[in-house]
Amino acid sequence: MSSTPPRATRTADPAGLSVATAPGPALVWTALVLVYVLWGSTYLGIRIAVETLPPLVSAALRFAAAAAVLALVLRLRGGPGALRVDRRQLGSAALVGVLLLAGGNGLVVLAESGPPDTAVPSGIAALLVATVPLLVVLLRTVTGDRPRFWTFAGVTLGFLGLVLLVVPTGGSGAVPLVGALTVVVGAVSWSVGSFLSGRIRMPANPFVATVYEMLAGAAVLAVLAVCRGELREFHPAQVSTRSWLALAYLMVAGSLVAFTAYVWLLQHAPISLVATYAYVNPAVAVALGALLVAEPITAQVLLGGAVIVAGVALVVTTERPRRGTAPDAARR
């Protein structure tokens, strides 16, 4: 997802990243599958990365490295002025980056770390984060917007699913309540950042905005990691190859490839099609968690998850964004 919705009619961005005007269906679906699979898989990547990496350190490294690579590409393609923004745009991008990445992603990373009995499984985290479109609708309502009846019906259904998912059952597969609430708080932070990004003065180029968002998010995550004492416990030699590979995957697949594919899709595909990522990503995350690391899929997870996804699907299919705008996408 892009925190700054690009204009649907643009054929080239200020950094010189030109785009085709009439891509074929095969190219559109290739990009969509990348977003489906890569963003859906990042929840599992986070879980594997934090097995031996300090959680906030891993998140800071991920976004700092991705920002550096993206900035280098923009600089090479667009010349010396490719990353130029004014102070207001820089401040806006930094604020959004802190809310999305330090608050949103950082809390998800914390929730997925820790002992198995307290850490939130990657599939559950994805289902909880799927409530972001529902939270954005509530923020719109508070600020005077009037979403459609079926949008509210979808929000109600989605939050019913959230309750079903996290309510304590006492069974062996129960969702850790503290971890689940941590993810929900992260989803709220992500929703506020997404909501603000369309209402404050951001850099016109979404790729440039992303560079500054990632840098700001990485900086705050690094400070928080120091405050939590993570650097005192961080010894690179003790980090497993498995965790390093997961971190590299998050940097490349989640923060660079999938995001670029999403921004491209916003310019070339119907928004109703692109927005389907919101309820496909959780399904991918749950399936990968079960197949690759044996995360349990209980009746509670199936029921609560299905209700959440149905609510999000109802919101996505009944909302009609204004011309030239698109919903925000999470940089997982």
Phi and psi in degrees as GROMACS dihedral restraints (atoms count N, CA, C in turn):
[ dihedral_restraints ]
;  ai    aj    ak    al  type     phi  dphi    fc
    3     4     5     6     1  -105.4    20    10
    4     5     6     7     1   132.4    20    10
    6     7     8     9     1   -74.5    20    10
    7     8     9    10     1   -19.2    20    10
    9    10    11    12     1  -118.4    20    10
   10    11    12    13     1   105.6    20    10
   12    13    14    15     1   -61.8    20    10
   13    14    15    16     1   120.5    20    10
   15    16    17    18     1   -73.7    20    10
   16    17    18    19     1   155.5    20    10
   18    19    20    21     1   -73.2    20    10
   19    20    21    22     1   136.5    20    10
   21    22    23    24     1   -68.3    20    10
   22    23    24    25     1   -21.7    20    10
   24    25    26    27     1   -94.6    20    10
   25    26    27    28     1    -1.8    20    10
   27    28    29    30     1   -73.2    20    10
   28    29    30    31     1   138.8    20    10
   30    31    32    33     1  -111.1    20    10
   31    32    33    34     1    -9.7    20    10
   33    34    35    36     1  -154.5    20    10
   34    35    36    37     1   140.5    20    10
   36    37    38    39     1   -96.8    20    10
   37    38    39    40     1   166.0    20    10
   39    40    41    42     1   -60.5    20    10
   40    41    42    43     1   -21.6    20    10
   42    43    44    45     1   -87.4    20    10
   43    44    45    46     1     4.2    20    10
   45    46    47    48     1    87.9    20    10
   46    47    48    49     1    12.5    20    10
   48    49    50    51     1   -85.9    20    10
   49    50    51    52     1    85.3    20    10
   51    52    53    54     1   -73.1    20    10
   52    53    54    55     1   154.4    20    10
   54    55    56    57     1  -132.8    20    10
   55    56    57    58     1   152.6    20    10
   57    58    59    60     1   -72.8    20    10
   58    59    60    61     1   154.7    20    10
   60    61    62    63     1   -94.0    20    10
   61    62    63    64     1   -23.5    20    10
   63    64    65    66     1  -141.0    20    10
   64    65    66    67     1    72.8    20    10
   66    67    68    69     1   -71.4    20    10
   67    68    69    70     1   153.3    20    10
   69    70    71    72     1   -78.3    20    10
   70    71    72    73     1   162.9    20    10
   72    73    74    75     1   -57.6    20    10
   73    74    75    76     1   -35.1    20    10
   75    76    77    78     1   -62.5    20    10
   76    77    78    79     1   -40.3    20    10
   78    79    80    81     1   -68.6    20    10
   79    80    81    82     1   -41.0    20    10
   81    82    83    84     1   -60.7    20    10
   82    83    84    85     1   -46.5    20    10
   84    85    86    87     1   -71.1    20    10
   85    86    87    88     1   -30.1    20    10
   87    88    89    90     1   -62.9    20    10
   88    89    90    91     1   -46.0    20    10
   90    91    92    93     1   -64.4    20    10
   91    92    93    94     1   -38.6    20    10
   93    94    95    96     1   -66.7    20    10
   94    95    96    97     1   -41.2    20    10
   96    97    98    99     1   -63.3    20    10
   97    98    99   100     1   -37.8    20    10
   99   100   101   102     1   -58.9    20    10
  100   101   102   103     1   -44.8    20    10
  102   103   104   105     1   -66.0    20    10
  103   104   105   106     1   -44.9    20    10
  105   106   107   108     1   -55.2    20    10
  106   107   108   109     1   -55.2    20    10
  108   109   110   111     1   -78.5    20    10
  109   110   111   112     1   -47.3    20    10
  111   112   113   114     1   -67.9    20    10
  112   113   114   115     1   -46.7    20    10
  114   115   116   117     1   -67.7    20    10
  115   116   117   118     1   -37.0    20    10
  117   118   119   120     1   -64.2    20    10
  118   119   120   121     1   -30.8    20    10
  120   121   122   123     1   -82.7    20    10
  121   122   123   124     1   -13.5    20    10
  123   124   125   126     1   -67.6    20    10
  124   125   126   127     1   -25.7    20    10
  126   127   128   129     1   -64.4    20    10
  127   128   129   130     1   -40.7    20    10
  129   130   131   132     1   -68.1    20    10
  130   131   132   133     1   -38.4    20    10
  132   133   134   135     1   -59.3    20    10
  133   134   135   136     1   -40.5    20    10
  135   136   137   138     1   -62.2    20    10
  136   137   138   139     1   -46.0    20    10
  138   139   140   141     1   -59.3    20    10
  139   140   141   142     1   -42.1    20    10
  141   142   143   144     1   -71.3    20    10
  142   143   144   145     1   -38.9    20    10
  144   145   146   147     1   -61.7    20    10
  145   146   147   148     1   -40.5    20    10
  147   148   149   150     1   -83.3    20    10
  148   149   150   151     1     4.0    20    10
  150   151   152   153     1   -60.8    20    10
  151   152   153   154     1   -39.9    20    10
  153   154   155   156     1  -131.8    20    10
  154   155   156   157     1    -1.9    20    10
  156   157   158   159     1  -101.7    20    10
  157   158   159   160     1   139.0    20    10
  159   160   161   162     1   -58.5    20    10
  160   161   162   163     1   135.1    20    10
  162   163   164   165     1   -57.9    20    10
  163   164   165   166     1   -52.4    20    10
  165   166   167   168     1   -73.5    20    10
  166   167   168   169     1   -29.9    20    10
  168   169   170   171     1   -62.1    20    10
  169   170   171   172     1   -44.7    20    10
  171   172   173   174     1   -62.7    20    10
  172   173   174   175     1   -41.0    20    10
  174   175   176   177     1   -66.8    20    10
  175   176   177   178     1   -41.9    20    10
  177   178   179   180     1   -62.4    20    10
  178   179   180   181     1   -44.5    20    10
  180   181   182   183     1   -61.6    20    10
  181   182   183   184     1   -42.4    20    10
  183   184   185   186     1   -58.9    20    10
  184   185   186   187     1   -51.2    20    10
  186   187   188   189     1   -76.6    20    10
  187   188   189   190     1   -32.5    20    10
  189   190   191   192     1   -64.3    20    10
  190   191   192   193     1   -44.6    20    10
  192   193   194   195     1   -66.1    20    10
  193   194   195   196     1   -43.6    20    10
  195   196   197   198     1   -63.5    20    10
  196   197   198   199     1   -39.9    20    10
  198   199   200   201     1   -63.6    20    10
  199   200   201   202     1   -41.2    20    10
  201   202   203   204     1   -63.6    20    10
  202   203   204   205     1   -43.1    20    10
  204   205   206   207     1   -65.5    20    10
  205   206   207   208     1   -46.6    20    10
  207   208   209   210     1   -64.0    20    10
  208   209   210   211     1   -40.7    20    10
  210   211   212   213     1   -62.5    20    10
  211   212   213   214     1   -40.6    20    10
  213   214   215   216     1   -63.6    20    10
  214   215   216   217     1   -42.8    20    10
  216   217   218   219     1   -62.2    20    10
  217   218   219   220     1   -45.6    20    10
  219   220   221   222     1   -63.0    20    10
  220   221   222   223     1   -40.5    20    10
  222   223   224   225     1   -65.5    20    10
  223   224   225   226     1   -41.9    20    10
  225   226   227   228     1   -69.3    20    10
  226   227   228   229     1   -36.3    20    10
  228   229   230   231     1   -81.3    20    10
  229   230   231   232     1   -34.7    20    10
  231   232   233   234     1  -108.7    20    10
  232   233   234   235     1    -6.2    20    10
  234   235   236   237     1    87.5    20    10
  235   236   237   238     1  -174.4    20    10
  237   238   239   240     1   -58.2    20    10
  238   239   240   241     1   -30.6    20    10
  240   241   242   243     1   -93.8    20    10
  241   242   243   244     1     9.3    20    10
  243   244   245   246     1   -61.9    20    10
  244   245   246   247     1   -33.2    20    10
  246   247   248   249     1  -102.8    20    10
  247   248   249   250     1    11.3    20    10
  249   250   251   252     1   -74.2    20    10
  250   251   252   253     1   128.4    20    10
  252   253   254   255     1  -140.5    20    10
  253   254   255   256     1   162.1    20    10
  255   256   257   258     1   -88.5    20    10
  256   257   258   259     1   174.1    20    10
  258   259   260   261     1   -62.8    20    10
  259   260   261   262     1   -38.7    20    10
  261   262   263   264     1   -65.8    20    10
  262   263   264   265     1   -42.6    20    10
  264   265   266   267     1   -64.0    20    10
  265   266   267   268     1   -40.9    20    10
  267   268   269   270     1   -63.3    20    10
  268   269   270   271     1   -44.8    20    10
  270   271   272   273     1   -63.1    20    10
  271   272   273   274     1   -40.4    20    10
  273   274   275   276     1   -64.9    20    10
  274   275   276   277     1   -45.4    20    10
  276   277   278   279     1   -63.0    20    10
  277   278   279   280     1   -39.2    20    10
  279   280   281   282     1   -64.6    20    10
  280   281   282   283     1   -43.2    20    10
  282   283   284   285     1   -61.4    20    10
  283   284   285   286     1   -47.7    20    10
  285   286   287   288     1   -62.9    20    10
  286   287   288   289     1   -41.1    20    10
  288   289   290   291     1   -62.1    20    10
  289   290   291   292     1   -40.3    20    10
  291   292   293   294     1   -65.1    20    10
  292   293   294   295     1   -43.0    20    10
  294   295   296   297     1   -67.2    20    10
  295   296   297   298     1   -43.8    20    10
  297   298   299   300     1   -72.7    20    10
  298   299   300   301     1   -51.1    20    10
  300   301   302   303     1   -93.9    20    10
  301   302   303   304     1   -45.8    20    10
  303   304   305   306     1   -74.9    20    10
  304   305   306   307     1   -47.2    20    10
  306   307   308   309     1   -77.6    20    10
  307   308   309   310     1   -52.4    20    10
  309   310   311   312     1   -71.1    20    10
  310   311   312   313     1   -64.2    20    10
  312   313   314   315     1   -68.8    20    10
  313   314   315   316     1   -39.1    20    10
  315   316   317   318     1   -59.6    20    10
  316   317   318   319     1   -41.3    20    10
  318   319   320   321     1   -70.9    20    10
  319   320   321   322     1   -33.3    20    10
  321   322   323   324     1   -63.9    20    10
  322   323   324   325     1   -43.4    20    10
  324   325   326   327     1   -61.0    20    10
  325   326   327   328     1   -44.0    20    10
  327   328   329   330     1   -62.1    20    10
  328   329   330   331     1   -41.5    20    10
  330   331   332   333     1   -65.8    20    10
  331   332   333   334     1   -31.9    20    10
  333   334   335   336     1   -84.2    20    10
  334   335   336   337     1    -7.6    20    10
  336   337   338   339     1   -94.5    20    10
  337   338   339   340     1   167.6    20    10
  339   340   341   342     1   103.3    20    10
  340   341   342   343     1  -178.3    20    10
  342   343   344   345     1   -61.4    20    10
  343   344   345   346     1   154.7    20    10
  345   346   347   348     1   -56.6    20    10
  346   347   348   349     1   -31.2    20    10
  348   349   350   351     1   -80.7    20    10
  349   350   351   352     1   -10.6    20    10
  351   352   353   354     1  -117.6    20    10
  352   353   354   355     1   -20.9    20    10
  354   355   356   357     1   -77.3    20    10
  355   356   357   358     1   142.6    20    10
  357   358   359   360     1   -82.3    20    10
  358   359   360   361     1   127.7    20    10
  360   361   362   363     1   -58.6    20    10
  361   362   363   364     1   149.9    20    10
  363   364   365   366     1   -60.1    20    10
  364   365   366   367     1   -39.0    20    10
  366   367   368   369     1   -64.9    20    10
  367   368   369   370     1   -40.1    20    10
  369   370   371   372     1   -64.8    20    10
  370   371   372   373     1   -42.1    20    10
  372   373   374   375     1   -58.3    20    10
  373   374   375   376     1   -42.9    20    10
  375   376   377   378     1   -63.4    20    10
  376   377   378   379     1   -40.5    20    10
  378   379   380   381     1   -65.2    20    10
  379   380   381   382     1   -38.7    20    10
  381   382   383   384     1   -68.5    20    10
  382   383   384   385     1   -40.8    20    10
  384   385   386   387     1   -66.9    20    10
  385   386   387   388     1   -23.1    20    10
  387   388   389   390     1   -62.2    20    10
  388   389   390   391     1   -13.3    20    10
  390   391   392   393     1   -76.9    20    10
  391   392   393   394     1    -4.2    20    10
  393   394   395   396     1   -54.5    20    10
  394   395   396   397     1   -48.6    20    10
  396   397   398   399     1   -58.2    20    10
  397   398   399   400     1   -31.3    20    10
  399   400   401   402     1   -70.1    20    10
  400   401   402   403     1   -41.9    20    10
  402   403   404   405     1   -65.4    20    10
  403   404   405   406     1   -36.5    20    10
  405   406   407   408     1   -64.1    20    10
  406   407   408   409     1   -37.8    20    10
  408   409   410   411     1   -60.8    20    10
  409   410   411   412     1   -42.3    20    10
  411   412   413   414     1   -63.3    20    10
  412   413   414   415     1   -40.8    20    10
  414   415   416   417     1   -63.3    20    10
  415   416   417   418     1   -40.2    20    10
  417   418   419   420     1   -61.1    20    10
  418   419   420   421     1   -40.9    20    10
  420   421   422   423     1   -64.7    20    10
  421   422   423   424     1   -43.1    20    10
  423   424   425   426     1   -62.0    20    10
  424   425   426   427     1   -32.8    20    10
  426   427   428   429     1   -92.3    20    10
  427   428   429   430     1    12.7    20    10
  429   430   431   432     1   105.3    20    10
  430   431   432   433     1    -6.7    20    10
  432   433   434   435     1   -72.9    20    10
  433   434   435   436     1   157.5    20    10
  435   436   437   438     1  -127.4    20    10
  436   437   438   439     1    85.8    20    10
  438   439   440   441     1   -61.7    20    10
  439   440   441   442     1   161.8    20    10
  441   442   443   444     1   -68.0    20    10
  442   443   444   445     1   163.3    20    10
  444   445   446   447     1   -58.0    20    10
  445   446   447   448     1   -45.2    20    10
  447   448   449   450     1   -69.7    20    10
  448   449   450   451     1   -24.2    20    10
  450   451   452   453     1   -65.2    20    10
  451   452   453   454     1   -45.1    20    10
  453   454   455   456     1   -64.6    20    10
  454   455   456   457     1   -36.3    20    10
  456   457   458   459     1   -62.2    20    10
  457   458   459   460     1   -40.6    20    10
  459   460   461   462     1   -65.1    20    10
  460   461   462   463     1   -40.1    20    10
  462   463   464   465     1   -62.0    20    10
  463   464   465   466     1   -46.2    20    10
  465   466   467   468     1   -60.6    20    10
  466   467   468   469     1   -44.8    20    10
  468   469   470   471     1   -63.0    20    10
  469   470   471   472     1   -43.2    20    10
  471   472   473   474     1   -62.3    20    10
  472   473   474   475     1   -42.4    20    10
  474   475   476   477     1   -73.7    20    10
  475   476   477   478     1   -27.2    20    10
  477   478   479   480     1   -62.4    20    10
  478   479   480   481     1   -42.4    20    10
  480   481   482   483     1   -62.5    20    10
  481   482   483   484     1   -37.2    20    10
  483   484   485   486     1   -60.6    20    10
  484   485   486   487     1   -43.9    20    10
  486   487   488   489     1   -63.6    20    10
  487   488   489   490     1   -44.6    20    10
  489   490   491   492     1   -61.1    20    10
  490   491   492   493     1   -34.2    20    10
  492   493   494   495     1   -73.0    20    10
  493   494   495   496     1   -39.3    20    10
  495   496   497   498     1  -103.6    20    10
  496   497   498   499     1    -9.6    20    10
  498   499   500   501     1   -62.0    20    10
  499   500   501   502     1   131.4    20    10
  501   502   503   504     1   -62.0    20    10
  502   503   504   505     1   135.3    20    10
  504   505   506   507     1  -117.5    20    10
  505   506   507   508     1   -16.2    20    10
  507   508   509   510     1    82.4    20    10
  508   509   510   511     1    -2.4    20    10
  510   511   512   513     1   -82.1    20    10
  511   512   513   514     1   172.1    20    10
  513   514   515   516     1   -69.6    20    10
  514   515   516   517     1   -23.9    20    10
  516   517   518   519     1  -100.9    20    10
  517   518   519   520     1    19.0    20    10
  519   520   521   522     1   -64.3    20    10
  520   521   522   523     1   145.8    20    10
  522   523   524   525     1   -75.8    20    10
  523   524   525   526     1   129.1    20    10
  525   526   527   528     1   -59.1    20    10
  526   527   528   529     1   117.8    20    10
  528   529   530   531     1   -65.1    20    10
  529   530   531   532     1   -45.1    20    10
  531   532   533   534     1   -62.2    20    10
  532   533   534   535     1   -44.6    20    10
  534   535   536   537     1   -63.3    20    10
  535   536   537   538     1   -40.2    20    10
  537   538   539   540     1   -63.6    20    10
  538   539   540   541     1   -42.9    20    10
  540   541   542   543     1   -65.0    20    10
  541   542   543   544     1   -34.5    20    10
  543   544   545   546     1   -61.6    20    10
  544   545   546   547     1   -43.0    20    10
  546   547   548   549     1   -64.5    20    10
  547   548   549   550     1   -40.0    20    10
  549   550   551   552     1   -63.3    20    10
  550   551   552   553     1   -42.0    20    10
  552   553   554   555     1   -62.2    20    10
  553   554   555   556     1   -40.3    20    10
  555   556   557   558     1   -61.9    20    10
  556   557   558   559     1   -39.3    20    10
  558   559   560   561     1   -64.2    20    10
  559   560   561   562     1   -36.8    20    10
  561   562   563   564     1   -63.9    20    10
  562   563   564   565     1   -45.3    20    10
  564   565   566   567     1   -60.3    20    10
  565   566   567   568     1   -43.5    20    10
  567   568   569   570     1   -62.2    20    10
  568   569   570   571     1   -40.1    20    10
  570   571   572   573     1   -65.2    20    10
  571   572   573   574     1   -41.9    20    10
  573   574   575   576     1   -63.7    20    10
  574   575   576   577     1   -43.6    20    10
  576   577   578   579     1   -62.2    20    10
  577   578   579   580     1   -42.9    20    10
  579   580   581   582     1   -63.5    20    10
  580   581   582   583     1   -42.3    20    10
  582   583   584   585     1   -63.7    20    10
  583   584   585   586     1   -44.9    20    10
  585   586   587   588     1   -68.7    20    10
  586   587   588   589     1   -30.9    20    10
  588   589   590   591     1   -62.0    20    10
  589   590   591   592     1   -25.9    20    10
  591   592   593   594     1   -91.6    20    10
  592   593   594   595     1     2.1    20    10
  594   595   596   597     1  -126.7    20    10
  595   596   597   598     1    -0.5    20    10
  597   598   599   600     1  -122.7    20    10
  598   599   600   601     1   165.5    20    10
  600   601   602   603     1   -79.4    20    10
  601   602   603   604     1   101.6    20    10
  603   604   605   606     1  -101.5    20    10
  604   605   606   607     1   162.9    20    10
  606   607   608   609     1   -55.8    20    10
  607   608   609   610     1   139.7    20    10
  609   610   611   612     1   -64.1    20    10
  610   611   612   613     1   -34.8    20    10
  612   613   614   615     1   -87.2    20    10
  613   614   615   616     1   118.6    20    10
  615   616   617   618     1   -63.5    20    10
  616   617   618   619     1   -28.6    20    10
  618   619   620   621     1   -68.9    20    10
  619   620   621   622     1   -40.9    20    10
  621   622   623   624     1   -65.2    20    10
  622   623   624   625     1   -43.1    20    10
  624   625   626   627     1   -57.9    20    10
  625   626   627   628     1   -40.3    20    10
  627   628   629   630     1   -63.8    20    10
  628   629   630   631     1   -38.4    20    10
  630   631   632   633     1   -57.0    20    10
  631   632   633   634     1   -50.0    20    10
  633   634   635   636     1   -72.2    20    10
  634   635   636   637     1   -32.4    20    10
  636   637   638   639     1   -63.6    20    10
  637   638   639   640     1   -45.8    20    10
  639   640   641   642     1   -64.7    20    10
  640   641   642   643     1   -40.4    20    10
  642   643   644   645     1   -64.1    20    10
  643   644   645   646     1   -43.5    20    10
  645   646   647   648     1   -66.4    20    10
  646   647   648   649     1   -44.3    20    10
  648   649   650   651     1   -61.6    20    10
  649   650   651   652     1   -42.8    20    10
  651   652   653   654     1   -63.9    20    10
  652   653   654   655     1   -39.5    20    10
  654   655   656   657     1   -63.5    20    10
  655   656   657   658     1   -45.4    20    10
  657   658   659   660     1   -67.7    20    10
  658   659   660   661     1   -40.4    20    10
  660   661   662   663     1   -60.6    20    10
  661   662   663   664     1   -39.9    20    10
  663   664   665   666     1   -64.7    20    10
  664   665   666   667     1   -42.5    20    10
  666   667   668   669     1   -62.5    20    10
  667   668   669   670     1   -44.5    20    10
  669   670   671   672     1   -63.8    20    10
  670   671   672   673     1   -37.1    20    10
  672   673   674   675     1   -62.4    20    10
  673   674   675   676     1   -41.3    20    10
  675   676   677   678     1   -64.1    20    10
  676   677   678   679     1   -44.0    20    10
  678   679   680   681     1   -63.5    20    10
  679   680   681   682     1   -31.9    20    10
  681   682   683   684     1   -83.2    20    10
  682   683   684   685     1    -3.5    20    10
  684   685   686   687     1    77.7    20    10
  685   686   687   688     1    18.3    20    10
  687   688   689   690     1   -66.7    20    10
  688   689   690   691     1   -32.4    20    10
  690   691   692   693     1   -70.3    20    10
  691   692   693   694     1   -29.0    20    10
  693   694   695   696     1   -66.0    20    10
  694   695   696   697     1   -27.7    20    10
  696   697   698   699     1   -98.9    20    10
  697   698   699   700     1    -0.2    20    10
  699   700   701   702     1   -91.6    20    10
  700   701   702   703     1   114.7    20    10
  702   703   704   705     1  -126.9    20    10
  703   704   705   706     1   103.8    20    10
  705   706   707   708     1   -50.1    20    10
  706   707   708   709     1   -33.6    20    10
  708   709   710   711     1   -67.0    20    10
  709   710   711   712     1   -21.5    20    10
  711   712   713   714     1   -89.9    20    10
  712   713   714   715     1    -4.8    20    10
  714   715   716   717     1   -80.7    20    10
  715   716   717   718     1   132.4    20    10
  717   718   719   720     1   -73.0    20    10
  718   719   720   721     1   154.7    20    10
  720   721   722   723     1   -58.3    20    10
  721   722   723   724     1   -38.3    20    10
  723   724   725   726     1   -57.6    20    10
  724   725   726   727     1   -43.4    20    10
  726   727   728   729     1   -71.2    20    10
  727   728   729   730     1   -40.2    20    10
  729   730   731   732     1   -60.9    20    10
  730   731   732   733     1   -42.8    20    10
  732   733   734   735     1   -64.5    20    10
  733   734   735   736     1   -39.1    20    10
  735   736   737   738     1   -63.6    20    10
  736   737   738   739     1   -41.5    20    10
  738   739   740   741     1   -64.1    20    10
  739   740   741   742     1   -42.8    20    10
  741   742   743   744     1   -62.1    20    10
  742   743   744   745     1   -38.9    20    10
  744   745   746   747     1   -62.6    20    10
  745   746   747   748     1   -43.2    20    10
  747   748   749   750     1   -62.3    20    10
  748   749   750   751     1   -41.9    20    10
  750   751   752   753     1   -61.1    20    10
  751   752   753   754     1   -50.4    20    10
  753   754   755   756     1   -82.3    20    10
  754   755   756   757     1   -56.1    20    10
  756   757   758   759     1   -72.3    20    10
  757   758   759   760     1   -46.0    20    10
  759   760   761   762     1   -79.4    20    10
  760   761   762   763     1   -48.3    20    10
  762   763   764   765     1   -90.4    20    10
  763   764   765   766     1   -16.9    20    10
  765   766   767   768     1  -116.1    20    10
  766   767   768   769     1   -62.0    20    10
  768   769   770   771     1   -65.4    20    10
  769   770   771   772     1   -53.8    20    10
  771   772   773   774     1   -65.2    20    10
  772   773   774   775     1   -39.6    20    10
  774   775   776   777     1   -64.2    20    10
  775   776   777   778     1   -43.8    20    10
  777   778   779   780     1   -61.3    20    10
  778   779   780   781     1   -42.0    20    10
  780   781   782   783     1   -62.2    20    10
  781   782   783   784     1   -37.8    20    10
  783   784   785   786     1   -66.9    20    10
  784   785   786   787     1   -46.8    20    10
  786   787   788   789     1   -61.1    20    10
  787   788   789   790     1   -40.2    20    10
  789   790   791   792     1   -62.2    20    10
  790   791   792   793     1   -41.6    20    10
  792   793   794   795     1   -63.7    20    10
  793   794   795   796     1   -37.6    20    10
  795   796   797   798     1   -60.2    20    10
  796   797   798   799     1   -25.7    20    10
  798   799   800   801     1   -92.5    20    10
  799   800   801   802     1   -14.7    20    10
  801   802   803   804     1  -129.4    20    10
  802   803   804   805     1    -6.2    20    10
  804   805   806   807     1  -131.1    20    10
  805   806   807   808     1   154.7    20    10
  807   808   809   810     1   -58.9    20    10
  808   809   810   811     1   137.0    20    10
  810   811   812   813     1   -62.4    20    10
  811   812   813   814     1   -30.6    20    10
  813   814   815   816     1   -62.4    20    10
  814   815   816   817     1   -31.4    20    10
  816   817   818   819     1   -78.2    20    10
  817   818   819   820     1   -45.3    20    10
  819   820   821   822     1   -61.5    20    10
  820   821   822   823     1   -39.3    20    10
  822   823   824   825     1   -68.6    20    10
  823   824   825   826     1    -9.2    20    10
  825   826   827   828     1   -65.2    20    10
  826   827   828   829     1   -14.6    20    10
  828   829   830   831     1   -55.0    20    10
  829   830   831   832     1   -30.5    20    10
  831   832   833   834     1   -63.1    20    10
  832   833   834   835     1   -28.9    20    10
  834   835   836   837     1  -115.1    20    10
  835   836   837   838     1    -2.9    20    10
  837   838   839   840     1   -87.5    20    10
  838   839   840   841     1   -40.0    20    10
  840   841   842   843     1   -52.6    20    10
  841   842   843   844     1   -47.0    20    10
  843   844   845   846     1   -62.1    20    10
  844   845   846   847     1   -38.2    20    10
  846   847   848   849     1   -63.6    20    10
  847   848   849   850     1   -41.1    20    10
  849   850   851   852     1   -63.4    20    10
  850   851   852   853     1   -43.7    20    10
  852   853   854   855     1   -63.2    20    10
  853   854   855   856     1   -43.9    20    10
  855   856   857   858     1   -63.8    20    10
  856   857   858   859     1   -44.3    20    10
  858   859   860   861     1   -63.5    20    10
  859   860   861   862     1   -44.8    20    10
  861   862   863   864     1   -66.0    20    10
  862   863   864   865     1   -40.0    20    10
  864   865   866   867     1   -61.7    20    10
  865   866   867   868     1   -40.1    20    10
  867   868   869   870     1   -71.5    20    10
  868   869   870   871     1   -41.0    20    10
  870   871   872   873     1   -75.6    20    10
  871   872   873   874     1   -39.4    20    10
  873   874   875   876     1   -97.8    20    10
  874   875   876   877     1   -31.1    20    10
  876   877   878   879     1  -128.5    20    10
  877   878   879   880     1    16.9    20    10
  879   880   881   882     1    56.6    20    10
  880   881   882   883     1    39.0    20    10
  882   883   884   885     1   -68.9    20    10
  883   884   885   886     1   136.0    20    10
  885   886   887   888     1   -70.5    20    10
  886   887   888   889     1   139.8    20    10
  888   889   890   891     1  -113.5    20    10
  889   890   891   892     1    97.2    20    10
  891   892   893   894     1   -89.8    20    10
  892   893   894   895     1   171.6    20    10
  894   895   896   897     1   -61.5    20    10
  895   896   897   898     1   -35.3    20    10
  897   898   899   900     1   -64.4    20    10
  898   899   900   901     1   -42.8    20    10
  900   901   902   903     1   -64.2    20    10
  901   902   903   904     1   -43.9    20    10
  903   904   905   906     1   -63.0    20    10
  904   905   906   907     1   -45.8    20    10
  906   907   908   909     1   -68.7    20    10
  907   908   909   910     1   -53.1    20    10
  909   910   911   912     1   -62.3    20    10
  910   911   912   913     1   -43.0    20    10
  912   913   914   915     1   -63.2    20    10
  913   914   915   916     1   -42.4    20    10
  915   916   917   918     1   -63.2    20    10
  916   917   918   919     1   -39.7    20    10
  918   919   920   921     1   -68.4    20    10
  919   920   921   922     1   -41.0    20    10
  921   922   923   924     1   -61.4    20    10
  922   923   924   925     1   -48.9    20    10
  924   925   926   927     1   -62.3    20    10
  925   926   927   928     1   -38.9    20    10
  927   928   929   930     1   -63.7    20    10
  928   929   930   931     1   -41.8    20    10
  930   931   932   933     1   -64.3    20    10
  931   932   933   934     1   -43.4    20    10
  933   934   935   936     1   -64.2    20    10
  934   935   936   937     1   -41.9    20    10
  936   937   938   939     1   -61.3    20    10
  937   938   939   940     1   -40.2    20    10
  939   940   941   942     1   -64.4    20    10
  940   941   942   943     1   -41.5    20    10
  942   943   944   945     1   -65.1    20    10
  943   944   945   946     1   -46.6    20    10
  945   946   947   948     1   -62.7    20    10
  946   947   948   949     1   -42.0    20    10
  948   949   950   951     1   -78.1    20    10
  949   950   951   952     1   -20.7    20    10
  951   952   953   954     1   -96.5    20    10
  952   953   954   955     1   -15.5    20    10
  954   955   956   957     1   -83.0    20    10
  955   956   957   958     1   139.1    20    10
  957   958   959   960     1  -124.1    20    10
  958   959   960   961     1    95.6    20    10
  960   961   962   963     1   -58.8    20    10
  961   962   963   964     1   148.3    20    10
  963   964   965   966     1   -61.1    20    10
  964   965   966   967     1   151.4    20    10
  966   967   968   969     1   -56.5    20    10
  967   968   969   970     1   131.6    20    10
  969   970   971   972     1    90.9    20    10
  970   971   972   973     1     1.2    20    10
  972   973   974   975     1  -124.9    20    10
  973   974   975   976     1   162.6    20    10
  975   976   977   978     1  -150.8    20    10
  976   977   978   979     1   155.1    20    10
  978   979   980   981     1   -65.4    20    10
  979   980   981   982     1   158.1    20    10
  981   982   983   984     1   -78.5    20    10
  982   983   984   985     1   149.7    20    10
  984   985   986   987     1  -118.6    20    10
  985   986   987   988     1   137.8    20    10
  987   988   989   990     1   -78.5    20    10
  988   989   990   991     1   131.6    20    10
  990   991   992   993     1   -87.0    20    10
  991   992   993   994     1    90.0    20    10
